[in-house]
Amino acid sequence: MRQGTDSRAILAGEARGTITMTGLAARLRKLVLVACAVIAVVVGLCVAPSTAVAGQAGTINTDGVTLMADIDDTTPIATMYAGERVDIFWGPEAGLYEIRYYGTVGWVWADYLVPDGGGGDAVGGGSPAPVTGAGGWAIVDADSLNVRADASTAAAIWDSFDLGTSVQVIGDAVNGFSPISYYGSTAWVASDYLSWNGAVSAPAQPAAVAGERWIDVNRSSGLVTLYEGGSVYASYWGSLGYDQTDGNFNSTASGSYEVFRVYQGLEYTPYANAYITDWVGFDPERSNGFHSWTRDATGNVLPNGAGLTAGCVALEPSQARALSNFAYVGMRVEVHN
């Protein structure tokens, strides 16, 4: 009898235990549902960080922001301040971006970084948004257009662009001024003097001159010669591809080409993991072209900026600007030994 009684007691205990576990499971399910609801509300209320693209830059939006050693290592390696510009390599991942800050690579919380074109109160103002013209490109439609520090006629003049200069507009107009990408920063130009054309990516071809304008590149010597007809217009020494095997992808390959794009602004090149100006593309198969020595995100020439390239022709910055002023889309380029 004791044994039978004990069995019933055990069975009763098991039943009570089953009821207890069932109740616990129900409570857990309720907690999970509540948690999911809270997460859904939070996600609905928050704005996800902008996804970085290759070559994108951004602006730090707060003083005293820590640059961390790695995505899972919060060791401080630098302190950044509002308005400072950085290069973005990757992100967001786990709420962080991988960036380069004055040559130092590390990670920063997404809350403290405003990627170009990603919204927020970036230095220079204006709300980034799609603009007229394919890809945000426009052409200067004035003999000389002032490039200003802010959207006002009272703002400091940083530069001036000549008629036909191609510019990248990065946001909506403010007070009659459009924000443009300017050497890794934001500058402003009067919107009334920009000409929009969906296919524009380079200055228009200049007026006809006596004889064809074209560019000659000697692979053996590195001499770059600009011609008007049979007369030499200018000559420069260029840094060519490190691969000397003619025809390889990373070589400055022999051949007859045509210029397919001219852009004088600061832009990123993944081949050098750096920035360049005065891009004059002529070999689309290898992504080769003329450009300045490599620069950082603020436009300063890097210590090794004059080194060999991955196939392009790099020139001293003032010479690169002269060549980009000389060139136009459709211009003939001859590369030979």
C-alpha positions as CSV (number, residue, x, y, z in Angstrom):
1,M,0.0,0.0,0.0
2,R,2.8,2.4,0.8
3,Q,4.2,1.6,-2.6
4,G,0.9,2.3,-4.3
5,T,0.4,5.5,-2.3
6,D,3.9,6.6,-3.2
7,S,3.2,5.9,-6.9
8,R,0.0,8.0,-6.8
9,A,1.9,10.8,-5.1
10,I,4.7,10.6,-7.7
11,L,2.1,10.7,-10.5
12,A,0.4,13.6,-8.9
13,G,3.7,15.4,-8.6
14,E,4.5,14.7,-12.2
15,A,1.1,16.1,-13.2
16,R,1.6,19.2,-11.1
17,G,5.1,19.5,-12.6
18,T,3.6,19.3,-16.1
19,I,1.2,22.0,-15.3
20,T,3.9,24.2,-13.8
21,M,6.2,23.7,-16.9
22,T,3.3,24.4,-19.2
23,G,2.5,27.6,-17.3
24,L,6.2,28.6,-17.5
25,A,6.3,28.0,-21.2
26,A,3.2,30.1,-21.7
27,R,4.7,32.9,-19.7
28,L,8.0,32.7,-21.8
29,R,6.0,32.8,-25.0
30,K,4.2,35.9,-23.8
31,L,7.6,37.5,-22.9
32,V,9.0,36.7,-26.3
33,L,5.9,38.2,-28.0
34,V,6.2,41.4,-25.9
35,A,9.9,41.6,-26.7
36,C,9.3,41.2,-30.4
37,A,6.6,43.9,-30.2
38,V,9.0,46.3,-28.5
39,I,11.7,45.6,-31.0
40,A,9.2,46.2,-33.9
41,V,8.2,49.5,-32.3
42,V,11.9,50.6,-31.8
43,V,12.8,49.6,-35.4
44,G,9.8,51.5,-36.7
45,L,10.8,54.6,-34.8
46,C,14.5,54.5,-35.5
47,V,16.2,55.4,-38.8
48,A,18.7,52.7,-40.0
49,P,22.2,53.9,-40.7
50,S,23.0,54.5,-44.4
51,T,24.7,51.7,-46.2
52,A,28.2,52.7,-47.2
53,V,29.4,52.5,-50.8
54,A,32.9,52.2,-52.1
55,G,34.7,55.5,-51.9
56,Q,32.1,57.2,-49.8
57,A,33.2,59.9,-47.4
58,G,31.3,61.3,-44.4
59,T,31.3,63.9,-41.6
60,I,31.6,63.5,-37.9
61,N,28.6,65.1,-36.2
62,T,29.6,65.4,-32.6
63,D,32.7,66.6,-30.6
64,G,34.8,64.0,-28.8
65,V,33.9,61.0,-30.8
66,T,36.1,57.9,-30.2
67,L,37.7,56.1,-33.0
68,M,38.0,52.4,-31.9
69,A,40.6,49.9,-32.8
70,D,38.2,47.3,-34.2
71,I,34.6,46.2,-34.5
72,D,35.0,44.1,-31.4
73,D,37.8,46.1,-29.7
74,T,36.7,49.4,-28.1
75,T,40.3,50.6,-27.4
76,P,40.4,54.3,-28.3
77,I,43.0,55.1,-31.0
78,A,41.9,58.7,-31.8
79,T,39.4,61.4,-30.9
80,M,37.3,63.1,-33.6
81,Y,35.4,66.3,-33.6
82,A,32.2,67.7,-35.3
83,G,32.8,68.7,-38.9
84,E,35.8,66.6,-39.5
85,R,35.8,64.5,-42.7
86,V,36.5,60.8,-42.9
87,D,36.7,58.0,-45.6
88,I,34.2,55.2,-45.1
89,F,35.4,51.7,-46.0
90,W,32.5,49.5,-44.7
91,G,29.3,49.5,-42.8
92,P,27.1,49.7,-41.0
93,E,27.9,46.4,-39.2
94,A,26.8,45.9,-35.7
95,G,26.0,49.6,-35.6
96,L,29.5,50.6,-36.6
97,Y,31.3,52.0,-39.7
98,E,34.9,51.2,-40.6
99,I,36.6,54.5,-41.5
100,R,39.9,56.2,-42.1
101,Y,40.6,59.3,-40.1
102,Y,43.7,61.3,-41.2
103,G,45.5,58.0,-42.2
104,T,44.3,56.0,-39.1
105,V,41.8,53.2,-39.8
106,G,39.3,52.2,-37.1
107,W,35.6,51.9,-36.2
108,V,33.1,54.5,-35.1
109,W,29.5,54.2,-33.9
110,A,27.0,55.0,-36.8
111,D,25.2,57.5,-34.6
112,Y,28.2,59.9,-34.8
113,L,28.8,59.7,-38.5
114,V,26.8,61.3,-41.4
115,P,27.7,59.6,-44.7
116,D,27.6,61.9,-47.7
117,G,24.2,61.6,-49.2
118,G,22.9,59.8,-46.1
119,G,21.0,62.7,-44.5
120,G,21.6,64.4,-41.1
121,D,23.1,67.8,-40.4
122,A,26.3,67.4,-42.3
123,V,28.6,70.5,-42.4
124,G,27.5,72.7,-45.3
125,G,23.8,72.1,-44.6
126,G,21.2,71.1,-47.1
127,S,19.2,67.9,-47.1
128,P,20.8,65.4,-49.5
129,A,18.2,64.2,-52.0
130,P,17.9,63.3,-55.6
131,V,18.5,66.3,-57.9
132,T,18.0,67.2,-61.5
133,G,20.5,65.5,-63.9
134,A,21.6,61.9,-64.2
135,G,23.6,60.9,-61.1
136,G,23.5,64.5,-59.8
137,W,25.9,65.8,-62.5
138,A,25.7,69.4,-63.9
139,I,27.8,71.7,-66.0
140,V,28.8,75.3,-65.2
141,D,27.0,77.6,-67.5
142,A,28.9,80.8,-66.8
143,D,32.3,82.2,-67.8
144,S,33.4,82.0,-64.1
145,L,31.3,80.6,-61.3
146,N,32.3,81.2,-57.7
147,V,32.6,78.2,-55.4
148,R,31.5,79.3,-51.9
149,A,31.9,78.0,-48.3
150,D,28.1,78.3,-47.6
151,A,24.8,78.9,-49.3
152,S,25.1,82.7,-49.3
153,T,26.6,85.5,-51.4
154,A,28.3,86.6,-48.2
155,A,30.1,83.3,-47.7
156,A,33.8,83.0,-48.4
157,I,34.9,82.2,-52.0
158,W,37.0,79.1,-52.1
159,D,37.4,78.7,-55.8
160,S,35.9,79.5,-59.2
161,F,34.9,77.1,-62.0
162,D,35.2,77.9,-65.7
163,L,32.5,77.5,-68.3
164,G,31.9,73.8,-69.1
165,T,33.3,72.5,-65.8
166,S,31.5,69.3,-64.7
167,V,30.3,69.3,-61.0
168,Q,28.7,66.7,-58.8
169,V,25.6,68.1,-57.0
170,I,25.0,66.2,-53.7
171,G,21.7,67.7,-52.4
172,D,18.8,70.1,-52.7
173,A,19.3,73.8,-53.4
174,V,19.3,76.2,-50.4
175,N,18.8,79.9,-50.8
176,G,19.4,79.6,-54.6
177,F,22.7,77.7,-54.1
178,S,23.4,74.0,-54.8
179,P,25.7,71.9,-52.7
180,I,28.5,70.2,-54.6
181,S,31.3,67.7,-53.8
182,Y,34.5,69.7,-53.5
183,Y,37.8,67.9,-52.6
184,G,36.1,65.7,-50.0
185,S,34.1,68.5,-48.5
186,T,30.9,70.4,-49.4
187,A,30.9,73.7,-51.3
188,W,28.1,75.8,-52.8
189,V,27.5,77.3,-56.2
190,A,24.7,79.5,-57.6
191,S,22.0,77.1,-59.0
192,D,21.0,79.5,-61.8
193,Y,24.4,79.0,-63.4
194,L,24.2,75.2,-63.6
195,S,23.1,73.5,-66.8
196,W,21.4,70.1,-66.4
197,N,21.6,67.4,-69.0
198,G,20.9,63.7,-68.2
199,A,23.9,62.4,-70.0
200,V,26.4,65.0,-68.9
201,S,29.6,63.7,-67.3
202,A,32.3,66.0,-68.8
203,P,32.8,69.5,-70.2
204,A,31.7,70.0,-73.7
205,Q,34.2,69.8,-76.6
206,P,36.0,73.1,-77.1
207,A,35.7,75.2,-80.3
208,A,37.5,73.8,-83.3
209,V,41.2,74.6,-83.5
210,A,43.7,74.5,-86.4
211,G,44.3,70.8,-86.5
212,E,43.1,67.9,-84.3
213,R,43.8,67.9,-80.6
214,W,45.0,64.6,-79.3
215,I,47.2,63.0,-76.6
216,D,50.3,60.8,-77.0
217,V,51.7,58.5,-74.3
218,N,55.1,56.9,-74.7
219,R,55.2,53.7,-72.5
220,S,58.9,53.4,-72.7
221,S,59.8,56.9,-71.4
222,G,56.6,57.9,-69.6
223,L,56.4,61.1,-71.7
224,V,52.8,62.5,-72.2
225,T,52.5,64.9,-75.1
226,L,49.5,67.1,-75.9
227,Y,49.2,67.9,-79.6
228,E,47.3,70.4,-81.7
229,G,47.6,68.9,-85.1
230,G,51.3,68.2,-85.6
231,S,52.4,70.8,-83.1
232,V,53.3,70.1,-79.5
233,Y,51.0,72.0,-77.1
234,A,52.6,70.7,-73.9
235,S,54.6,67.7,-72.5
236,Y,54.6,66.1,-69.1
237,W,56.3,63.2,-67.3
238,G,53.8,60.6,-66.0
239,S,53.8,57.7,-63.6
240,L,52.5,54.6,-65.5
241,G,51.4,51.1,-64.6
242,Y,53.7,49.0,-62.5
243,D,53.0,46.0,-64.7
244,Q,55.3,46.5,-67.7
245,T,53.8,43.6,-69.7
246,D,52.0,45.4,-72.5
247,G,48.3,44.4,-72.6
248,N,47.9,43.1,-69.0
249,F,45.1,44.5,-66.9
250,N,47.4,46.5,-64.6
251,S,49.6,47.9,-67.4
252,T,49.3,51.1,-69.4
253,A,48.4,49.1,-72.5
254,S,49.4,50.2,-76.1
255,G,46.5,51.1,-78.3
256,S,44.3,53.8,-79.9
257,Y,41.7,55.1,-77.5
258,E,39.1,57.8,-77.1
259,V,38.4,59.8,-74.0
260,F,35.2,58.6,-72.5
261,R,34.9,60.8,-69.3
262,V,36.4,64.0,-67.9
263,Y,35.9,64.9,-64.3
264,Q,38.1,67.4,-62.4
265,G,36.7,67.0,-58.9
266,L,38.0,64.9,-56.0
267,E,36.9,61.2,-56.3
268,Y,37.8,57.9,-54.8
269,T,39.6,55.1,-56.7
270,P,39.5,51.6,-55.2
271,Y,42.6,50.6,-57.2
272,A,44.8,52.9,-55.1
273,N,42.5,53.0,-52.1
274,A,42.9,56.8,-52.3
275,Y,41.5,59.9,-54.0
276,I,42.4,61.6,-57.3
277,T,41.4,64.7,-59.2
278,D,41.3,65.6,-62.9
279,W,40.2,62.2,-64.2
280,V,40.4,61.8,-68.0
281,G,39.4,58.2,-68.8
282,F,40.5,56.6,-72.0
283,D,40.7,52.8,-71.6
284,P,37.3,51.6,-70.2
285,E,38.4,47.9,-70.5
286,R,41.1,48.4,-67.9
287,S,39.6,51.5,-66.2
288,N,42.7,53.4,-67.2
289,G,43.0,57.2,-67.5
290,F,45.0,60.3,-66.7
291,H,44.7,61.7,-63.2
292,S,46.6,63.6,-60.5
293,W,48.9,62.1,-58.0
294,T,46.9,60.3,-55.3
295,R,45.4,62.4,-52.5
296,D,43.6,61.9,-49.2
297,A,39.9,62.7,-48.5
298,T,40.7,66.4,-48.0
299,G,42.6,66.7,-51.3
300,N,46.2,66.7,-49.9
301,V,48.7,64.8,-52.0
302,L,49.8,61.6,-50.2
303,P,53.5,60.9,-49.4
304,N,53.7,58.2,-52.1
305,G,51.2,59.9,-54.4
306,A,53.6,60.0,-57.3
307,G,54.3,56.3,-57.4
308,L,53.5,53.7,-60.1
309,T,49.9,53.0,-60.8
310,A,47.7,50.1,-61.6
311,G,47.6,51.1,-65.3
312,C,46.6,54.8,-65.2
313,V,48.9,57.8,-66.0
314,A,49.4,59.9,-62.9
315,L,50.6,63.5,-63.3
316,E,51.7,66.3,-61.0
317,P,48.5,68.0,-59.9
318,S,48.9,71.2,-61.9
319,Q,49.8,69.2,-65.0
320,A,46.9,66.9,-64.5
321,R,44.6,70.0,-64.3
322,A,46.1,71.4,-67.5
323,L,45.6,68.0,-69.3
324,S,42.0,67.8,-68.1
325,N,41.3,71.3,-69.3
326,F,42.8,70.3,-72.7
327,A,40.9,67.1,-73.0
328,Y,37.3,66.5,-74.1
329,V,35.1,63.4,-74.5
330,G,35.9,61.7,-77.8
331,M,39.5,63.0,-78.0
332,R,42.0,60.5,-79.5
333,V,44.7,59.0,-77.2
334,E,47.6,57.0,-78.6
335,V,49.6,54.8,-76.2
336,H,52.7,53.1,-77.6
337,N,56.2,51.8,-76.8
